[in-house]
């Protein structure tokens, strides 16, 4: 399923649009690299500092699978795991609640 449901709000917006709209809210120095590959978006991790700014260690799943929830985030370096709203909150140094509310406002 190619969507994320938060408090009965369906987030179906394209991940590129979401990340573009997020740009003004991102804490300086976070989310320095975004690469789109097949069913994943590779980004620099907002939780730890990636050794190489141009080598993202975090993946956001945006495929259409019954096994993996759309918007699932995983950092292969530090182990950070969560949903898209957790990622958004980390990028902006905000709470999980803020991440959810931001997504619902930017459907």
C-alpha positions, 0 to 999 in steps of 0.5 A, a space after each residue: 500500500 503506497 500510503 501512510 495513515 496517521 490518526 485517520 488521515 491518509 498521507 498519499 503525497 509523493 515523497 519528493 513533494 513531502 521532502 521538498 515542503 519540509 526544507 524550510 523546517 529542517 534544522 541547519 546541517 541535517 538532511 544534506 543528501 537525498 537520493 531516489 532509488 527504486 523503492 527507497 529514498 536514501 538520505 543522510 541520517 538526522 540522528 547521527 552525523 554521517 561520516 561522508 556528507 554525500 553518502 547517505 546511510 538512512 533509507 525511507 521505504 516508498 514502495 508498494 509492499 504488504 510486508 513493509 509499511 510505506 514511509 518506514 525509515 531505517 538507518 543502516 549505520 546507527 540503527 535508527 528506525 521509525 516512520 516518516 513522522 519520526 524522521 521528520 521530527 528528527 530532521 526538525 529537532 521536534 517531537 513525534 507529535 509535531 512530525 505527525 501534525 506537520 504531515 497531516 497539515 501537508 497532505 
